[in-house]
Amino acid sequence: MGARRDKQTGRGTGVASAVVQGLGLALLALASGATMVRAEPLDLQDPTARWIDVRFEVSPADEPGRLDSRWSSSRVAYLESDPEESIVHIRVPTDEIEAHLRTTGRDAIPGSFSDFVWTLDARTGHVLAAELRGQVRERFSLGPIRSSALVEIHVEMTTRSVGGYLPGRGLLGMQTNTFCAPTRPPSDCVSVDPVRFDPQSGYVNAVGSLVAATGLTRIRAFSPLGEVQFRERAADAPERAVSGTSSKDAVCSAGFKGSCWADLGGES
């Protein structure tokens, strides 16, 4: 009987080991599968029109020049290319950019934003233009008076020029960082170097300004929206239908060479 129990115990242990081993192999297979479908850095040379992923770096309000520190969750964007011109257009839809702004504490007015349109040179990785327009509700104070106002914002950025900011220059109780050019006075301008698209990581840092205008004032601040990471969508990511304006009909700026198809007017 003792011998049989030992055999049974040994058999039971063998079965348990096999089960554990099987589970381990299954977990390894799942892990391998997850690795296989994990999103890769954006292939800027692939001309296929497709949905891709984009993440925004969210720097502290008082340190807009801090790089690669804290990243947002992924948003979707649509890529279209012009292989003959080696130009790539990436369009972050209105609802995606509005949702991102709300996660950063901005009261984005629903339906007021354009698509966030990026135009890149596929050969050099330079951002020729990245532009956005919309409205946010900002709270401000003037002495004991506290109120809010609709603010029109216009963002323009590129990697072909250097920009910077003057720290701690608020206005009407709002946290702003005035845009400045490091090559000109004042000398306390904090320079932020642009970084062209990196094909190994999908990282890019476009530098530029955010013009905010109300009936009370007009501010040209350093834009916090230029540091992003573009990645291919994972194979198991949910589909999204193409909607909204084409990048060719989106707002653009004549100030950036090659970025405009239509002059829609407005503040520059």
C-alpha positions as CSV (number, residue, x, y, z in Angstrom):
1,M,0.0,0.0,0.0
2,G,2.8,2.3,0.9
3,A,4.5,1.7,-2.4
4,R,1.3,2.3,-4.3
5,R,0.7,5.6,-2.4
6,D,4.2,6.7,-3.3
7,K,3.6,5.9,-6.9
8,Q,0.2,7.7,-6.8
9,T,1.9,10.6,-5.1
10,G,4.6,10.6,-7.7
11,R,2.1,10.4,-10.5
12,G,0.1,13.2,-9.0
13,T,3.2,15.3,-8.7
14,G,4.0,14.6,-12.3
15,V,0.6,15.7,-13.5
16,A,0.8,18.9,-11.4
17,S,4.2,19.6,-12.9
18,A,2.9,19.0,-16.4
19,V,-0.1,21.4,-15.7
20,V,2.2,24.1,-14.3
21,Q,4.6,23.6,-17.3
22,G,1.7,23.8,-19.7
23,L,0.4,27.0,-18.1
24,G,3.9,28.4,-18.3
25,L,4.1,27.7,-22.0
26,A,0.7,29.2,-22.5
27,L,1.8,32.4,-20.7
28,L,5.0,32.5,-22.8
29,A,2.9,32.1,-25.9
30,L,0.6,34.9,-24.8
31,A,3.6,37.1,-24.0
32,S,5.1,36.3,-27.4
33,G,1.8,37.1,-29.1
34,A,1.7,40.4,-27.2
35,T,5.2,41.2,-28.4
36,M,4.2,40.4,-32.0
37,V,1.3,42.8,-32.1
38,R,3.0,45.6,-30.0
39,A,3.0,48.9,-31.9
40,E,6.2,49.8,-33.7
41,P,7.6,53.3,-34.4
42,L,6.0,55.0,-37.3
43,D,7.4,54.1,-40.7
44,L,7.6,57.5,-42.4
45,Q,8.6,55.8,-45.7
46,D,5.4,53.7,-45.9
47,P,3.0,55.7,-48.2
48,T,-0.1,53.7,-47.2
49,A,-2.9,55.8,-45.9
50,R,-3.7,54.5,-42.5
51,W,-4.6,55.1,-38.8
52,I,-1.6,55.5,-36.5
53,D,-1.1,56.2,-32.8
54,V,0.1,59.4,-31.2
55,R,1.1,60.2,-27.7
56,F,1.8,63.7,-26.3
57,E,4.4,64.6,-23.7
58,V,2.7,66.5,-20.9
59,S,5.3,68.8,-19.3
60,P,4.5,70.8,-16.1
61,A,2.9,74.1,-16.8
62,D,5.9,76.0,-15.3
63,E,8.4,73.9,-17.3
64,P,7.2,73.6,-20.8
65,G,10.7,72.8,-22.0
66,R,11.0,69.6,-20.0
67,L,11.4,66.8,-22.5
68,D,10.4,63.1,-22.5
69,S,9.2,63.0,-18.9
70,R,5.5,62.2,-18.7
71,W,3.4,60.9,-21.6
72,S,-0.3,60.9,-22.3
73,S,-2.4,57.9,-23.2
74,S,-2.5,57.0,-26.9
75,R,-4.7,58.9,-29.4
76,V,-5.4,58.0,-33.0
77,A,-4.3,60.0,-36.0
78,Y,-4.7,59.5,-39.8
79,L,-1.7,59.5,-42.1
80,E,-1.8,60.4,-45.8
81,S,1.3,60.9,-47.9
82,D,2.5,62.4,-51.2
83,P,5.3,60.1,-52.3
84,E,6.2,62.3,-55.3
85,E,6.8,65.2,-53.0
86,S,8.1,63.1,-50.0
87,I,5.6,64.8,-47.8
88,V,3.6,63.1,-45.0
89,H,0.4,64.6,-43.5
90,I,-0.7,63.4,-40.1
91,R,-4.1,64.5,-38.9
92,V,-5.2,64.2,-35.3
93,P,-9.1,64.4,-35.4
94,T,-11.0,67.1,-33.6
95,D,-12.5,64.9,-31.0
96,E,-9.1,63.3,-30.2
97,I,-7.3,66.6,-29.6
98,E,-10.2,68.1,-27.6
99,A,-10.2,65.0,-25.4
100,H,-6.4,65.3,-24.9
101,L,-6.6,68.9,-23.9
102,R,-9.3,68.2,-21.3
103,T,-7.0,65.6,-19.7
104,T,-4.5,68.4,-19.2
105,G,-7.0,70.6,-17.5
106,R,-8.0,72.8,-20.5
107,D,-11.7,73.5,-20.9
108,A,-11.9,72.8,-24.7
109,I,-15.1,74.0,-26.3
110,P,-16.7,71.0,-28.1
111,G,-16.7,71.3,-31.9
112,S,-14.6,74.5,-31.9
113,F,-11.3,72.8,-32.9
114,S,-9.8,72.1,-36.3
115,D,-7.9,68.8,-36.8
116,F,-4.4,69.0,-35.5
117,V,-2.4,68.7,-38.8
118,W,1.2,67.8,-39.0
119,T,3.2,68.0,-42.2
120,L,6.5,66.2,-42.3
121,D,9.3,65.8,-44.8
122,A,9.7,62.1,-45.2
123,R,13.4,62.4,-46.4
124,T,14.7,64.5,-43.5
125,G,12.1,63.9,-40.7
126,H,11.6,67.7,-40.3
127,V,8.2,68.9,-39.2
128,L,7.5,71.5,-41.9
129,A,4.3,72.6,-40.0
130,A,2.1,71.5,-37.2
131,E,-1.0,73.6,-36.7
132,L,-4.2,73.8,-34.7
133,R,-7.0,76.2,-34.1
134,G,-9.8,76.2,-31.5
135,Q,-11.5,77.7,-28.5
136,V,-10.9,77.1,-24.7
137,R,-12.6,78.6,-21.7
138,E,-10.0,80.3,-19.5
139,R,-10.5,81.5,-15.9
140,F,-8.8,84.7,-15.1
141,S,-8.6,87.3,-12.3
142,L,-8.3,91.0,-12.2
143,G,-7.8,92.1,-8.6
144,P,-10.8,90.8,-6.6
145,I,-12.7,90.1,-9.9
146,R,-12.7,86.5,-11.0
147,S,-14.3,85.5,-14.3
148,S,-13.9,83.4,-17.4
149,A,-13.7,84.1,-21.1
150,L,-13.6,82.2,-24.4
151,V,-10.1,82.3,-25.8
152,E,-9.3,81.7,-29.4
153,I,-6.0,79.7,-29.8
154,H,-3.8,79.2,-32.8
155,V,-0.8,76.9,-32.6
156,E,2.0,76.9,-35.1
157,M,5.2,74.8,-34.7
158,T,8.1,73.4,-36.7
159,T,11.5,71.7,-36.3
160,R,13.2,74.0,-38.7
161,S,13.7,76.8,-36.2
162,V,14.6,77.2,-32.5
163,G,12.2,78.7,-30.0
164,G,12.0,79.3,-26.3
165,Y,10.0,80.7,-23.4
166,L,10.2,83.3,-20.6
167,P,9.4,81.4,-17.4
168,G,6.9,82.7,-14.8
169,R,5.3,85.4,-17.0
170,G,1.6,85.0,-16.1
171,L,-1.2,87.4,-17.2
172,L,-4.6,88.0,-15.6
173,G,-3.9,85.2,-13.2
174,M,-3.4,82.7,-16.0
175,Q,-0.3,80.4,-16.1
176,T,1.5,81.3,-19.4
177,N,5.1,81.1,-20.6
178,T,5.7,83.9,-23.2
179,F,7.3,82.7,-26.4
180,C,10.7,84.1,-27.3
181,A,13.5,83.7,-29.8
182,P,16.8,82.6,-28.0
183,T,18.8,84.5,-30.6
184,R,17.3,87.8,-29.6
185,P,16.9,89.7,-26.3
186,P,15.8,89.2,-23.6
187,S,18.7,87.2,-22.4
188,D,16.6,85.1,-19.9
189,C,14.9,83.3,-22.8
190,V,15.0,79.5,-22.1
191,S,15.9,77.8,-25.4
192,V,14.1,74.5,-26.4
193,D,15.8,72.6,-29.2
194,P,13.6,71.1,-31.9
195,V,14.1,67.4,-32.6
196,R,13.3,66.1,-36.1
197,F,11.4,62.8,-36.4
198,D,13.5,59.8,-35.1
199,P,12.6,56.6,-37.1
200,Q,13.9,54.4,-34.3
201,S,11.5,55.7,-31.7
202,G,8.9,57.8,-33.5
203,Y,9.8,60.7,-31.3
204,V,9.7,64.3,-32.5
205,N,9.8,67.7,-30.9
206,A,8.4,70.6,-32.9
207,V,8.8,74.1,-31.4
208,G,6.6,77.1,-31.8
209,S,4.0,79.3,-30.3
210,L,0.4,79.3,-29.1
211,V,-1.4,82.6,-29.8
212,A,-4.3,83.1,-27.4
213,A,-6.7,86.0,-28.1
214,T,-9.7,87.4,-26.2
215,G,-11.5,90.7,-26.2
216,L,-9.2,91.7,-23.4
217,T,-5.8,90.8,-24.6
218,R,-3.6,88.8,-27.0
219,I,-0.8,86.5,-25.8
220,R,1.9,84.7,-27.7
221,A,2.9,81.8,-25.5
222,F,5.3,78.8,-25.9
223,S,3.3,75.9,-27.3
224,P,3.3,72.7,-25.1
225,L,1.9,70.5,-27.9
226,G,5.0,69.9,-30.0
227,E,6.6,67.0,-28.3
228,V,5.0,63.7,-29.5
229,Q,5.6,60.1,-30.3
230,F,4.1,58.6,-33.5
231,R,3.7,54.8,-33.7
232,E,2.1,52.3,-36.0
233,R,-1.3,51.0,-34.7
234,A,-1.1,47.5,-33.1
235,A,-2.5,44.7,-35.2
236,D,-5.3,44.1,-32.6
237,A,-6.2,47.8,-32.2
238,P,-9.9,48.6,-32.9
239,E,-10.7,50.1,-36.3
240,R,-11.8,53.7,-36.7
241,A,-13.7,55.0,-39.7
242,V,-12.2,57.9,-41.7
243,S,-14.3,61.0,-41.0
244,G,-13.9,64.7,-40.8
245,T,-12.0,66.9,-43.2
246,S,-9.1,65.7,-45.3
247,S,-5.8,67.1,-44.3
248,K,-5.8,68.9,-47.6
249,D,-8.8,70.9,-46.4
250,A,-7.6,71.6,-42.9
251,V,-6.5,75.0,-41.6
252,C,-2.9,75.8,-42.6
253,S,-0.5,78.7,-42.4
254,A,1.1,80.5,-45.3
255,G,4.0,81.2,-42.9
256,F,5.2,77.6,-43.3
257,K,6.4,76.8,-46.8
258,G,4.4,74.0,-48.5
259,S,1.9,73.6,-45.8
260,C,-1.2,75.3,-47.3
261,W,-3.8,74.2,-49.8
262,A,-6.4,76.9,-49.0
263,D,-6.2,80.3,-47.3
264,L,-9.0,80.2,-44.8
265,G,-8.0,83.6,-43.3
266,G,-8.1,84.3,-39.6
267,E,-5.4,85.4,-37.2
268,S,-1.8,84.6,-37.9
